[in-house]
Amino acid sequence: MDKYVINGGRRLSGEVTISGAKNAAVAILPAAILAEAPCVIENLPNISDVSVLLEVLSIMGAKIRTINKSSIEIDPTRITNPYVPYELAKKMRASYYFLGALLAKHKQAAVPMPGGCDLGVRPIDQHLKGFRSLGAEDSIDDGFIHVKANELMGTQIYFDTVSVGATINVMLAAVKAKGLTIIENAAKEPHVVDLANFLNSIGADVFGAGTDVIKIHGVDSLGGATYSIIPDQIESGTYMVATAATGGDVVIKNVIPKHLEVLTFKLEKIGADIEVFDESLRVRSQGNITKTSIKTMPHPGFPTDMQPQMTALLTLAEGTSMITDNVWDNRFKYVDELRRMGADISVDGKVAVVEGKGSLKGAPVKATDLRAGAALVIAGLAAQGVTEIEDIYHIERGYEDIVVKLRSLGADIKKIHVPEEAIKKAL
């Protein structure tokens, strides 16, 4: 078992460079299936979710060539197997993007029910609604989602709720459908736009990504391309919050400031000083954080993926803060872990009330999901004493070289391996 050990109370300072966006990468890699020539994907984050997707592509028959740490070439022309193995799919939710891509390319797909973080009920009914509208049939047998179609036809699709996953999956399926597909009430997140830009780079005709109406004119074939993934807004935001929590002074490079506007506004409101440049931000804080209220919303609202990190920060604030997560049903599971560190947080359904105490104490904790794990890292950096974080595989699904990057900013953090024999003896 691996875990992080953090000796907290150190002020972060220096520069950190942000990696490619996890949420864009996990959509663009399955999308490469649609190409009929090799694709080079650049600025790819070196994280476990990406490794899993590349393994799936390889098992399907794609030829994967590593160019450097952040660039790979995918040759999908030999893919003949439209199935995703259960053992890999259970590790991440984004495995369901193979449904849309394989349906478009091979007119059929079989993908296990997705895994990933346990954030409550996350149905795929809107995905299947979109596929049916395009002319596909679906069934769920032995834990696998099966979709197939003789032909996909463009149509008008209205999502009952805003869903990033459904928007992306239907975009993937529609790019080779005959005629025009109009997606209404579409998600507007930056990674939806990045996927559209990638699809257009290989010859698709996608218009309107970033608005709530996306129009897709189906094409007969798609070629190859070289494409660079956008910077990760959630990784950027995590380092912004960590800087504020430790009273630090950090320049965060390789960012798109517009993607961070809502977080920037909140951090400035509660006491951080932020300078915005073309492709970087400088965050400075004296550690004097004041209370605030946060409500997560689909983009361009406050992102749910930054809610746990902000909650960790607000345990250090003066006064009572209220956090409402309107996106997921079960996003506050990590609160018990923050309580181990001395946080005063009460939860009622989708609302958490944080009584800021101004300080935290190091303690042994467990990451319950990806962003909750990031919140515990932030708490550990700010806390007095030693924090040990277990189940860090959650964190490494979405943060490249997090220990190396934090150590470069002055954090006292290390990753250690605890042999199974030692764990059994302790029990």
Solvent accessible surface area in square Angstrom, and as a share of the most:
residue,aa,sasa,rsa
1,M,58,0.26
2,D,52,0.27
3,K,24,0.10
4,Y,1,0.00
5,V,20,0.12
6,I,0,0.00
7,N,63,0.32
8,G,13,0.13
9,G,44,0.42
10,R,124,0.45
11,R,131,0.48
12,L,0,0.00
13,S,50,0.32
14,G,36,0.35
15,E,102,0.46
16,V,6,0.03
17,T,75,0.44
18,I,3,0.02
19,S,15,0.10
20,G,2,0.02
21,A,7,0.05
22,K,16,0.07
23,N,33,0.17
24,A,0,0.00
25,A,0,0.00
26,V,6,0.03
27,A,0,0.00
28,I,0,0.00
29,L,0,0.00
30,P,0,0.00
31,A,0,0.00
32,A,0,0.00
33,I,0,0.00
34,L,0,0.00
35,A,0,0.00
36,E,80,0.36
37,A,33,0.26
38,P,61,0.39
39,C,0,0.00
40,V,28,0.16
41,I,0,0.00
42,E,63,0.28
43,N,38,0.19
44,L,8,0.04
45,P,5,0.03
46,N,80,0.41
47,I,7,0.04
48,S,45,0.29
49,D,3,0.01
50,V,6,0.03
51,S,61,0.40
52,V,16,0.09
53,L,0,0.00
54,L,31,0.16
55,E,85,0.38
56,V,1,0.01
57,L,0,0.00
58,S,61,0.39
59,I,86,0.44
60,M,3,0.01
61,G,30,0.29
62,A,7,0.06
63,K,116,0.49
64,I,51,0.26
65,R,120,0.44
66,T,97,0.57
67,I,73,0.37
68,N,81,0.41
69,K,128,0.54
70,S,43,0.28
71,S,10,0.06
72,I,10,0.05
73,E,40,0.18
74,I,0,0.00
75,D,26,0.14
76,P,2,0.01
77,T,73,0.43
78,R,162,0.59
79,I,8,0.04
80,T,113,0.66
81,N,51,0.26
82,P,11,0.07
83,Y,104,0.40
84,V,1,0.01
85,P,42,0.27
86,Y,115,0.44
87,E,102,0.46
88,L,13,0.06
89,A,1,0.01
90,K,90,0.38
91,K,103,0.44
92,M,1,0.00
93,R,39,0.14
94,A,12,0.09
95,S,1,0.01
96,Y,16,0.06
97,Y,13,0.05
98,F,0,0.00
99,L,1,0.00
100,G,0,0.00
101,A,0,0.00
102,L,0,0.00
103,L,0,0.00
104,A,1,0.01
105,K,48,0.20
106,H,56,0.25
107,K,68,0.29
108,Q,82,0.36
109,A,4,0.03
110,A,2,0.02
111,V,0,0.00
112,P,0,0.00
113,M,84,0.38
114,P,23,0.14
115,G,21,0.20
116,G,28,0.27
117,C,16,0.10
118,D,80,0.41
119,L,6,0.03
120,G,25,0.24
121,V,110,0.63
122,R,41,0.15
123,P,86,0.54
124,I,13,0.07
125,D,72,0.37
126,Q,16,0.07
127,H,6,0.03
128,L,11,0.06
129,K,62,0.26
130,G,0,0.00
131,F,0,0.00
132,R,129,0.47
133,S,45,0.29
134,L,1,0.00
135,G,43,0.41
136,A,7,0.06
137,E,116,0.52
138,D,39,0.20
139,S,49,0.32
140,I,90,0.45
141,D,76,0.39
142,D,147,0.76
143,G,38,0.37
144,F,53,0.22
145,I,0,0.00
146,H,65,0.29
147,V,2,0.01
148,K,122,0.52
149,A,12,0.09
150,N,159,0.82
151,E,78,0.35
152,L,3,0.01
153,M,96,0.43
154,G,21,0.20
155,T,43,0.25
156,Q,110,0.49
157,I,2,0.01
158,Y,121,0.46
159,F,0,0.00
160,D,90,0.47
161,T,86,0.50
162,V,60,0.35
163,S,24,0.15
164,V,39,0.23
165,G,8,0.07
166,A,0,0.00
167,T,0,0.00
168,I,0,0.00
169,N,0,0.00
170,V,0,0.00
171,M,0,0.00
172,L,0,0.00
173,A,0,0.00
174,A,0,0.00
175,V,0,0.00
176,K,40,0.17
177,A,1,0.01
178,K,107,0.45
179,G,49,0.47
180,L,67,0.33
181,T,0,0.00
182,I,37,0.19
183,I,0,0.00
184,E,48,0.22
185,N,35,0.18
186,A,1,0.01
187,A,0,0.00
188,K,67,0.28
189,E,24,0.11
190,P,7,0.05
191,H,22,0.10
192,V,0,0.00
193,V,46,0.26
194,D,2,0.01
195,L,0,0.00
196,A,3,0.02
197,N,72,0.37
198,F,0,0.00
199,L,0,0.00
200,N,59,0.30
201,S,50,0.32
202,I,5,0.03
203,G,43,0.42
204,A,11,0.09
205,D,62,0.32
206,V,12,0.07
207,F,147,0.61
208,G,18,0.17
209,A,24,0.19
210,G,30,0.29
211,T,70,0.41
212,D,71,0.37
213,V,52,0.30
214,I,0,0.00
215,K,81,0.34
216,I,0,0.00
217,H,88,0.39
218,G,24,0.23
219,V,37,0.21
220,D,130,0.67
221,S,65,0.42
222,L,4,0.02
223,G,33,0.31
224,G,31,0.29
225,A,24,0.18
226,T,85,0.49
227,Y,31,0.12
228,S,60,0.38
229,I,3,0.02
230,I,32,0.16
231,P,18,0.11
232,D,6,0.03
233,Q,28,0.13
234,I,7,0.04
235,E,3,0.01
236,S,1,0.01
237,G,0,0.00
238,T,7,0.04
239,Y,4,0.01
240,M,0,0.00
241,V,0,0.00
242,A,3,0.02
243,T,1,0.00
244,A,0,0.00
245,A,12,0.09
246,T,20,0.11
247,G,8,0.08
248,G,0,0.00
249,D,28,0.14
250,V,0,0.00
251,V,38,0.22
252,I,0,0.00
253,K,81,0.34
254,N,52,0.27
255,V,3,0.02
256,I,59,0.30
257,P,24,0.15
258,K,145,0.61
259,H,37,0.17
260,L,5,0.02
261,E,100,0.45
262,V,45,0.26
263,L,3,0.02
264,T,15,0.09
265,F,125,0.52
266,K,28,0.12
267,L,0,0.00
268,E,80,0.36
269,K,122,0.52
270,I,1,0.00
271,G,45,0.43
272,A,7,0.06
273,D,71,0.37
274,I,13,0.07
275,E,61,0.27
276,V,84,0.48
277,F,97,0.41
278,D,132,0.69
279,E,125,0.56
280,S,20,0.13
281,L,1,0.00
282,R,77,0.28
283,V,0,0.00
284,R,76,0.28
285,S,5,0.03
286,Q,151,0.67
287,G,34,0.32
288,N,105,0.54
289,I,3,0.02
290,T,62,0.36
291,K,117,0.49
292,T,10,0.06
293,S,67,0.43
294,I,2,0.01
295,K,132,0.56
296,T,0,0.00
297,M,95,0.42
298,P,55,0.35
299,H,48,0.21
300,P,92,0.58
301,G,21,0.20
302,F,8,0.04
303,P,27,0.17
304,T,19,0.11
305,D,29,0.15
306,M,2,0.01
307,Q,0,0.00
308,P,1,0.00
309,Q,0,0.00
310,M,0,0.00
311,T,0,0.00
312,A,1,0.01
313,L,0,0.00
314,L,0,0.00
315,T,2,0.01
316,L,19,0.10
317,A,1,0.01
318,E,119,0.53
319,G,38,0.37
320,T,62,0.36
321,S,0,0.00
322,M,91,0.41
323,I,1,0.00
324,T,18,0.11
325,D,1,0.00
326,N,66,0.34
327,V,51,0.29
328,W,62,0.22
329,D,80,0.42
330,N,54,0.28
331,R,5,0.02
332,F,19,0.08
333,K,85,0.36
334,Y,1,0.00
335,V,3,0.01
336,D,79,0.41
337,E,17,0.08
338,L,0,0.00
339,R,101,0.37
340,R,152,0.56
341,M,1,0.00
342,G,35,0.34
343,A,10,0.08
344,D,59,0.30
345,I,6,0.03
346,S,64,0.41
347,V,58,0.34
348,D,119,0.62
349,G,58,0.55
350,K,77,0.33
351,V,46,0.26
352,A,0,0.00
353,V,40,0.23
354,V,0,0.00
355,E,71,0.32
356,G,21,0.20
357,K,125,0.53
358,G,46,0.44
359,S,64,0.41
360,L,3,0.01
361,K,149,0.63
362,G,23,0.22
363,A,15,0.12
364,P,98,0.62
365,V,4,0.02
366,K,103,0.44
367,A,2,0.02
368,T,37,0.21
369,D,4,0.02
370,L,6,0.03
371,R,5,0.02
372,A,0,0.00
373,G,0,0.00
374,A,0,0.00
375,A,0,0.00
376,L,0,0.00
377,V,4,0.02
378,I,2,0.01
379,A,1,0.01
380,G,0,0.00
381,L,5,0.03
382,A,17,0.13
383,A,0,0.00
384,Q,115,0.51
385,G,37,0.36
386,V,79,0.45
387,T,0,0.00
388,E,56,0.25
389,I,0,0.00
390,E,44,0.20
391,D,44,0.23
392,I,4,0.02
393,Y,130,0.49
394,H,27,0.12
395,I,0,0.00
396,E,48,0.22
397,R,24,0.09
398,G,5,0.04
399,Y,5,0.02
400,E,19,0.08
401,D,55,0.28
402,I,8,0.04
403,V,23,0.13
404,V,99,0.57
405,K,28,0.12
406,L,4,0.02
407,R,130,0.48
408,S,76,0.49
409,L,2,0.01
410,G,37,0.35
411,A,8,0.06
412,D,41,0.21
413,I,0,0.00
414,K,102,0.43
415,K,93,0.39
416,I,58,0.30
417,H,122,0.55
418,V,28,0.16
419,P,67,0.42
420,E,94,0.42
421,E,114,0.51
422,A,45,0.35
423,I,41,0.21
424,K,146,0.62
425,K,175,0.74
426,A,90,0.70
427,L,177,0.88
